[in-house]
Amino acid sequence: MISINTKRLHLRNLAQNDADVIGDNFKLKPTEYACQKFKTEYVFHDSRLEGVDIELETAAAIVTDLRLYKQESEYCKEENQNIIEVAGLTFAYDYVFRESETALSIYDAKHLNEMLFCTAPCPEYGGRYRESNTLVLGAKFETVDYQKIPEEMYFLDKDIKKLMDECDGLSLSEYIERVIQIHHRMTVIHAFRDGNGRTTRAFANMMLLKRHVSPVFFKNQEKNEYKEALKIADTTDLYELLYERFFKSILNSFAELSDFTM
């Protein structure tokens, strides 16, 4: 009988091979329509992932209105916390698609966190490192001591720049695995006052788009699988399950977005 772990390894290898084939034959360059489609789906699912109670129709209305009216949108003046957070995530993804072709650094992650809270009552807190220690609900690790955050982010930035320098010499699957490892490390550092999950996933998508890889989102019904994969990486330094989750999401996203980019 084939073990569950063997089946998972087989699925991951298939996903890696498919990803390398896609990388050899396609370059995903999202059109404006594809970006809007992705943003609508992403802000809906990622907001639900973080416990925000919002419907897809409302997310679509916010994304469309912000595209037309930017900071003048009525949604930027809302007092409803759910609306404020969705609006901020939409602005963050405007930055993701606009700046992913540039040389990336940890400062892009800080800017994404700033954008996330740009319509919040206290926008000055966005992009700032936390100033106290914190526990992540349900996590099996201790976040980095707040006094060590600048040092940890400095070393993480060196890893990001190293990946950017080596980007063209790596196979697509190797590049994606490095992105996933950086994503996980950012979740452990948990650098910001709030919005760490949304910020780290958005930054991972910036790195994926750098190689014209389809950005990913995890649907609310996939929340437990994604978080379980993070927990396993937290406690064992084994990334197999997290790789599997990302590769499957990338391929699903590619299948959806490629219809609007060819």
Long-range contacts (C-beta under 8 A, 24 or more apart in sequence): 8-240, 8-241, 8-244, 9-240, 11-244, 11-248, 12-240, 12-243, 12-244, 12-247, 15-244, 15-247, 15-248, 15-250, 15-251, 16-173, 16-243, 16-247, 17-173, 18-247, 18-251, 19-172, 19-173, 19-176, 19-213, 19-247, 19-250, 19-251, 20-171, 20-172, 20-173, 22-172, 22-251, 22-254, 23-171, 23-172, 23-211, 23-213, 24-172, 26-212, 26-254, 26-258, 27-212, 28-212, 28-213, 28-214, 28-254, 28-257, 28-258, 28-261, 29-212, 29-261, 30-97, 30-257, 30-260, 30-261, 31-260, 31-261, 33-260, 34-257, 34-260, 34-261, 35-97, 36-63, 36-64, 36-67, 37-256, 37-257, 37-260, 38-93, 38-215, 38-217, 38-253, 38-257, 39-63, 39-90, 39-93, 39-94, 41-217, 42-89, 42-93, 42-215, 42-217, 43-86, 43-89, 43-90, 43-93, 45-217, 45-218, 45-219, 45-220, 46-89, 46-198, 46-201, 46-217, 46-218, 47-82, 47-85, 47-86, 47-89, 48-219, 48-220, 49-197, 49-218, 49-219, 49-220, 49-223, 49-226, 50-85, 50-197, 50-198, 52-82, 52-85, 52-86, 53-82, 54-82, 54-83, 54-86, 58-83, 58-86, 59-86, 62-86, 62-87, 62-90, 63-90, 66-90, 66-91, 66-94, 71-119, 75-119, 76-119, 78-119, 84-119, 84-120, 84-121, 85-116, 85-120, 87-119, 88-115, 88-116, 88-117, 88-118, 88-119, 88-120, 88-126, 89-116, 89-198, 89-202, 91-115, 91-116, 91-118, 91-119, 92-116, 92-198, 92-199, 92-202, 93-202, 96-202, 96-205, 96-206, 96-209, 96-215, 97-209, 99-206, 100-205, 100-206, 100-207, 100-209, 100-210, 101-209, 101-210, 103-161, 103-164, 104-160, 104-164, 104-206, 104-207, 104-210, 105-157, 105-160, 105-161, 106-153, 106-154, 106-156, 106-157, 106-160, 107-157, 108-203, 108-206, 109-186, 109-191, 109-199, 109-200, 109-203, 112-199, 112-202, 112-203, 112-206, 113-192, 113-195, 113-199, 116-195, 116-198, 116-199, 116-202, 117-194, 117-195, 125-193, 125-194, 126-195, 127-192, 128-192, 128-193, 129-153, 129-191, 129-192, 129-193, 130-190, 130-191, 130-192, 130-193, 131-193, 134-190, 136-190, 138-227, 138-231, 139-230, 139-231, 139-234, 140-231, 140-234, 140-235, 141-188, 141-234, 141-235, 143-188, 143-189, 143-190, 144-188, 144-189, 144-190, 144-191, 149-189, 149-191, 152-189, 152-191, 153-189, 153-191, 156-182, 156-185, 156-186, 156-189, 159-185, 160-207, 163-207, 164-210, 167-210, 167-211, 172-211, 172-213, 173-247, 175-211, 175-213, 176-208, 176-213, 176-243, 176-246, 176-247, 176-250, 177-239, 177-243, 179-204, 179-207, 179-208, 179-246, 180-204, 180-239, 180-242, 180-243, 180-246, 181-239, 182-207, 184-230, 184-233, 184-234, 184-239, 184-242, 187-230, 188-234, 208-250, 213-250, 213-254, 214-250, 214-251, 214-253, 214-254, 214-257, 214-258, 215-253, 216-246, 216-249, 216-250, 216-253, 217-249, 217-253, 218-245, 218-249, 222-249
